[in-house]
């Protein structure tokens, strides 16, 4: 298999990897920018550090590169609308319009009602095909409310309805490779 079928199968396999949902924000020259990210992971406890993967063509990336700081808000199950807002390709001011947030120590927006937030200074930005891997050292933390997480699975949103019940999107069957 080559070309599109491989990408389709790759996407189908990766959609089976359940992730949490975050919003990554930054502030550059008094302008906020942000996007929904599920490619987020803890790298180290000492020093505390995280990694986010951002597509090369997102409008947030140049602002993050200039500001050298970003924040990650971990979304709760009832914040799907926030995730959808930041996943849209619209001007940054539309993403933040009428949104409840507060400023962290880096100046980046922290989403109100999130499960937690991390503020980071950029340590490295590494090209990786059509993405940039952004390594950040955590400089401030905020523990948010205790609530179920927003999840992403099978290219859709899932929710935990408490400690013993998980609602996941119905399976989607990828087109058969040619």
N, C-alpha and C positions, 0 to 999 in steps of 0.2 A: 504494500500500500504506500502511496505517496500523495502529497498535496492535501487537498481539502478533506478527504476521508480520514486521514490520520488525525487532522486537527479536530474533526468531529468526534472521533473515538476518544482522543485525549480529553476533550472537554467533557464527554460523557463519563469517563472514568473519574476525572477530577471533581465532577459535580457530586460524586458519592463521598467526598471528604467533607464532613460537617465542620463548619467553622463558626466562630463568633463573628459579630459584626461591629466594626468600629467606624468612627469618623475621624479622619486626620485633618487637622487645621493648622494654619500658619498665618502670620501677619507680617506684611512687608509694606513699608511706606504708607502706613495707615489704611491699608486695604487687607481685608480678611479673605482667605481662600480656604477651600476644604473639599474633601471628597470622601465617599464611602469606601472603606478598605476592609477586605477580609483576609488579605495576605499580610498577616501581622503575627509576630512571635517574640517571645522572650529569648534573649541571647545569653545573658549572664546575670548572676546575682551580685557579682563583685568585679567591677562596678555594675550597678543595675543598668541594663541596656536592652534595647529592643530593635527590631528590624521591621521595616515596612517595604512592600514592593509596590512601586508606582509606575504606571504605563508612561512611556516617554512623552506622549502627546497630551497629557492632562494639564489643565491650566494652573493647577496648584504647584506643580513641580518647579517652575522657574522662580516662583515666589519663595518656596521653601529653600531653594538653592541660595537665594540672596539673603534671606533672613537667618539662615543657619540654625533655625529652631522650629520645632513643631510640637503639637499636642495630639494625643490619642484619647478619644472618649469611647469607652466601652458601652455599647448600647444595651438597654433593657428590652424585654419582649414587647412592651407597649410603645416602643420608639421606632416601629417600622416606618412610619411616615417620615421621620427624620432621616433614616437610611435612604429611603426613596428620593427625598429632596436632594441629598448630597450626591446621589448616583446620577442625577440628571446633568446634561451638558447645557448649562445656562450660565449667564454671567454671575460671578461670585456674590454680588450684592443681592441677587435674587435668592440665593441659598440661605443667606443670613437674615433676610427680611422677616420681621415678626418672630424670630426664633429666640427662645429663652436660653441665654448663655451668659457666662461671666468670664472675665479675663484671668488668666493664670499669671505666674511670675514672668513668663516669657512674652506675655502680651497676646498669645494665641487664645482663641476662643475655646472654652470648655463647655460642653453641652450640659445644660441643667437636666437633672433627672437621670444622668448616666450612672452605670454601676461603679464607675471609677474613671480616673483620668491620669495620664502620665504626661509630663512635659519633658521635652528632650532638647538637647543641643546636638546638632549634627556632628558626628565623628567622621563619617565617610559616606560618599555616594558612589556606588559601583555600577557601571553599565552591565546589563545582563539581557542581551538580545533586544527586545522591544520594551524593556522595563529598566528602571533604576532601583537598585537595592539601597535603601537609606538606613544606615546604622545610626542610632541615636543613644546618647548617654542620658539616662533619666536624671533630671535635676530637681524635679518636684513631683509629688504624688498627691492624689486626692482620692480617698475612699468615698464612694457614692452610696446610694441607697442599696438596701438588700432586697433584690427582686430577681425574678427569673431572667435569663439572658435572651437576647434576640439571636437566633441561629440562622445560618444559610446552608441549605442542603438541597441537592438535585435542582439547582438553579432557581430555588424559591426560598421563602422564609419559613422557618419553623419556630416553635415556641415551646418553652417549658412551662407547664401549668402546675408549678410546684415541684417538690423534690422527687415525685414518683411518676409523673405523667409528662410525656414528650409528644408534641404534635408536629409531624413532619409533612412537607408537601408530598402529594401523590407522585409516584414515579412517572418520568417522562421517558419515552422510548426514542432513542436517537435514530435518525434515518440509517438504513442499512448501507454500509460502505459499498461503493461500486467496484 
